[in-house]
């Protein structure tokens, strides 16, 4: 078991971490994985949990928003742009990227909750940046479409 505060290994049955003194939460199962170098990299579970259903619904309603909710702004932009370009080229690739984005948001939130990948907190600033940039992209695509149509 590992301390959720500092990541140090905690003796079984201890109520406090010997390294930093934080109270050990016995309700969480702490996981780690071995690197090829033999060093242990462990991810401690956060007391905050992601809501996988909310992440999936966010990506369903707004491609890439579930990734931003999971704390990865650039991955959100990648899914958004991929879905937009895929839809412009041919509808099916855009739909496939959009559906994969929903799956990825749900799966990433679950992995964070299980401690398989590091927990990343989302920020309202990232969400606002994502929304404003998306609206700007929509305006650019609209103007580009009008220019092509000859208006």
N, C-alpha and C positions, 0 to 999 in steps of 0.2 A: 504494500500500500504506500501511496505517496501523499505528501502534504499538498493541499490545494493552494496554499499561499506561496511556498518557495520551491516546491517540487522535490524536496529531499525525501528519501525513503524513511518511512515511519514504522516503528516496531509494532507488531500485531498486538492489539489491545490497548495501545496508547491513546490517551485522550488529547494529548498535546504533542506538537512536533518538537523533537529534541533540538532541531536546528534553529527555528524561528519563534517557537512558542505558540504558534497558531493552534486553535482548537481543531481537532481532526473530526471530520464529518464521516461517521461510520456508514451513512446511508448510501454513499457513492462507491462504485467500484472503479478504482483507478487503474488505467491501462498504460502499457508502455510498449514500445517496439524496439527491436535490436537493429542497430545500423551495422553496415559491413565492417566498420572499424572496431566493432565490439563494444562501443560506448552505448549506453542506454539513453534513448530519447523518450521521455515520457510526457504525455499530455495530461494535465490534470483537468478533471471535470469542473466546470464553473458551477457555482450555485445558481446562476442564471441559466435558463435553458432556452433554446430556440424552439419555435413552434413550427414543425415541418409542414403542417397543413396551411398555416398562414404563408409560409415561404412559397408553397406550390400555388396557392390562390393568387398571390401577388404576381408570380410569373405568368399565370394564366391570363390575368387581366392586363398586365403590362410587361411585355417580354423583357427579361433582365432584372426586373424589380426584386424577384426572390433572391437573386445573387447579391444585390445591394443590401437587402435585409440581412443576409448572412455575412455581411461585412466585406464583400469583395466588389468594389465599384468597377474596376476594370473588367472583371469577368461579366458583370452586368452589361457594360457597354458592348462587349464582344457578342453576347447573345442578342442584344437589341439590334446592332448593326448587321449581324449575320441573318437574323430573321427578316430585316428590312430588305437587304440586298437579295437574299434568297427569294423573297416574295416578288421583287421587281423582275428578276430574271425569269422565274417560273414559280408559280404558286407553291408547288409541292416541296421544294427545298426549304422555303421559308417556314412552312408548316412543320416540317421535320425538325428544324432548328428550334422553333418555338416549343414543340412538345418535349424535345430533349432538355430544353431550359427548365421546363416545369419539373421534369424528373430530377435534374441536377440540383435544383433548389431544395426539393424535398429530401433527397439523399444526403446532401451536404449538411442540412440542419440535423438530420438524424445522426450522422457521423460525429458532429460536434457534441451532441448530447451524450453519445456513448464514449467520448474521449478518444476516438480513433484519429481525429485531426484536431488541431488547436482551435479552441473557441475564439471567435473574433466578434467583438461587439460592433453593431452597426451604429452609425451616427446620423442624426437628423440632417447634418450638413451634407453628408454624402447623398442622402435621399433627395434633398433639395437640388443639389448639383445635377443629379441624374434626371430629375423631372425637367429642370430648365434646359439642360442639354438636349433632351428628347424633344421638347417643344421646339427648340431651335432647329433640330434636324427636320422635323415635320414641316416647318416654314420653308426651309431650304429646299426640301424635296418638292413642296407645292410650287414654289417659284420656278424651280427647274422644270417641273412639269408644264407650267404655263408657258415658259420660254420655248419648250419643244413643240407645244401645240400651236405656237405662233401668236399668242396673245400679248 
